[in-house]
Amino acid sequence: MLSRKKPLLRKNTLKRSQTPIKRTPIKKKFYVIKKVSDKLAVDLALYYPMALAFKEKHYECQAGLYGCTRRTSDVHHIRGRGIWLIVVKFWLAVCRNCHDTIGDNHEIAKERGFSENRLQNFKLKDNS
């Protein structure tokens, strides 16, 4: 095996520049994601006063499940919020305990008529 007695030497020594290289910092883009879209904000502006009036009119819980407090605190949307957010026909005045029970037990809620399939009776428009 070869072995060197002296390390390799450069003919010309490396020189360092006295001034460091100027680097421009990368500007990061700052994005703010809206918590509520503009379209939903318009719908919610209509929904909140309607829901308040609905709860005042229907002050007693309409579900009456186990653990019911009998005092309405929430509006349950039978078909979900989406496009049915402000359709009063699909609202149910419920207390917090009943609302949690309906949300946790979908089968019981559908059986008793407190929830419906969101795609039921929903037809897409024909583009033809």
C-alpha positions as CSV (number, residue, x, y, z in Angstrom):
1,M,0.0,0.0,0.0
2,L,1.2,3.5,-0.8
3,S,1.8,5.9,2.0
4,R,2.7,9.5,1.8
5,K,5.4,11.0,3.9
6,K,4.2,14.6,3.3
7,P,0.6,15.9,2.7
8,L,-0.3,17.1,-0.8
9,L,0.4,20.8,-1.2
10,R,-1.4,23.3,-3.5
11,K,0.6,25.3,-6.0
12,N,-1.6,28.3,-5.3
13,T,-3.0,28.9,-1.9
14,L,-6.8,29.6,-1.6
15,K,-7.7,33.2,-0.8
16,R,-10.8,34.2,1.0
17,S,-12.5,37.4,0.1
18,Q,-12.6,40.0,2.8
19,T,-16.2,41.0,2.2
20,P,-19.0,38.4,2.7
21,I,-21.3,37.6,-0.2
22,K,-24.4,39.8,-0.1
23,R,-27.5,37.7,0.2
24,T,-31.0,39.1,-0.1
25,P,-33.4,37.5,2.4
26,I,-36.3,35.5,1.0
27,K,-39.6,37.2,1.6
28,K,-42.2,34.8,2.8
29,K,-45.8,35.4,1.7
30,F,-48.2,35.8,4.5
31,Y,-51.6,34.3,3.9
32,V,-54.7,34.8,6.1
33,I,-57.3,32.2,5.6
34,K,-60.8,33.5,6.4
35,K,-62.7,31.6,9.1
36,V,-65.9,32.1,7.3
37,S,-66.3,32.5,3.5
38,D,-68.1,35.6,2.1
39,K,-71.0,33.5,1.0
40,L,-71.4,31.8,4.4
41,A,-71.2,35.2,6.1
42,V,-74.2,36.4,4.2
43,D,-76.1,33.2,5.0
44,L,-75.2,33.5,8.7
45,A,-76.3,37.1,8.9
46,L,-79.7,35.9,7.8
47,Y,-79.6,32.7,10.0
48,Y,-78.8,34.2,13.4
49,P,-81.8,36.4,13.8
50,M,-84.1,33.7,12.3
51,A,-82.7,31.1,14.7
52,L,-83.1,33.4,17.7
53,A,-86.8,34.0,16.8
54,F,-87.3,30.3,16.2
55,K,-85.9,29.4,19.7
56,E,-88.1,32.0,21.3
57,K,-91.1,30.7,19.6
58,H,-90.3,27.0,20.3
59,Y,-88.9,27.4,23.8
60,E,-89.5,23.7,24.8
61,C,-87.3,20.9,23.5
62,Q,-89.0,19.1,20.6
63,A,-86.9,15.9,20.9
64,G,-87.5,14.9,24.5
65,L,-84.7,12.2,24.6
66,Y,-83.2,10.7,27.8
67,G,-81.6,13.5,29.9
68,C,-83.6,16.2,28.3
69,T,-83.6,19.6,30.1
70,R,-86.8,20.6,28.3
71,R,-85.4,24.1,27.6
72,T,-84.4,24.9,24.0
73,S,-80.8,26.1,23.5
74,D,-79.9,24.9,20.0
75,V,-81.4,24.6,16.6
76,H,-80.8,21.1,15.1
77,H,-80.7,21.0,11.3
78,I,-82.5,17.8,10.2
79,R,-80.9,17.7,6.8
80,G,-77.6,19.3,7.8
81,R,-76.7,23.0,7.4
82,G,-75.3,23.4,3.8
83,I,-78.0,24.6,1.4
84,W,-80.7,24.0,4.1
85,L,-79.2,26.4,6.6
86,I,-82.0,28.9,6.5
87,V,-84.9,26.6,5.6
88,V,-87.0,26.6,8.7
89,K,-88.9,23.5,7.6
90,F,-85.9,21.4,8.4
91,W,-85.1,22.9,11.9
92,L,-85.8,21.3,15.2
93,A,-85.6,23.1,18.5
94,V,-83.6,21.0,21.0
95,C,-81.8,21.3,24.3
96,R,-78.0,20.7,24.4
97,N,-78.3,17.2,25.8
98,C,-80.7,16.1,23.1
99,H,-78.6,17.7,20.4
100,D,-75.5,15.8,21.6
101,T,-77.5,12.6,21.7
102,I,-78.8,13.1,18.1
103,G,-75.3,13.8,16.9
104,D,-73.8,10.8,18.6
105,N,-76.5,8.3,17.6
106,H,-77.3,8.7,13.9
107,E,-79.3,5.5,13.7
108,I,-81.7,6.4,16.5
109,A,-82.0,10.0,15.2
110,K,-82.9,8.7,11.7
111,E,-85.3,6.2,13.2
112,R,-87.2,8.9,15.2
113,G,-87.2,11.4,12.4
114,F,-84.7,13.8,13.9
115,S,-82.2,13.4,11.1
116,E,-82.5,12.7,7.4
117,N,-80.0,11.5,4.8
118,R,-78.4,14.7,3.4
119,L,-78.6,13.3,-0.2
120,Q,-82.2,12.1,0.1
121,N,-84.5,13.9,-2.3
122,F,-81.5,15.9,-3.6
123,K,-81.3,15.9,-7.4
124,L,-78.5,17.4,-9.4
125,K,-79.4,19.7,-12.2
126,D,-79.2,18.3,-15.7
127,N,-76.9,20.3,-18.0
128,S,-78.6,18.9,-21.1
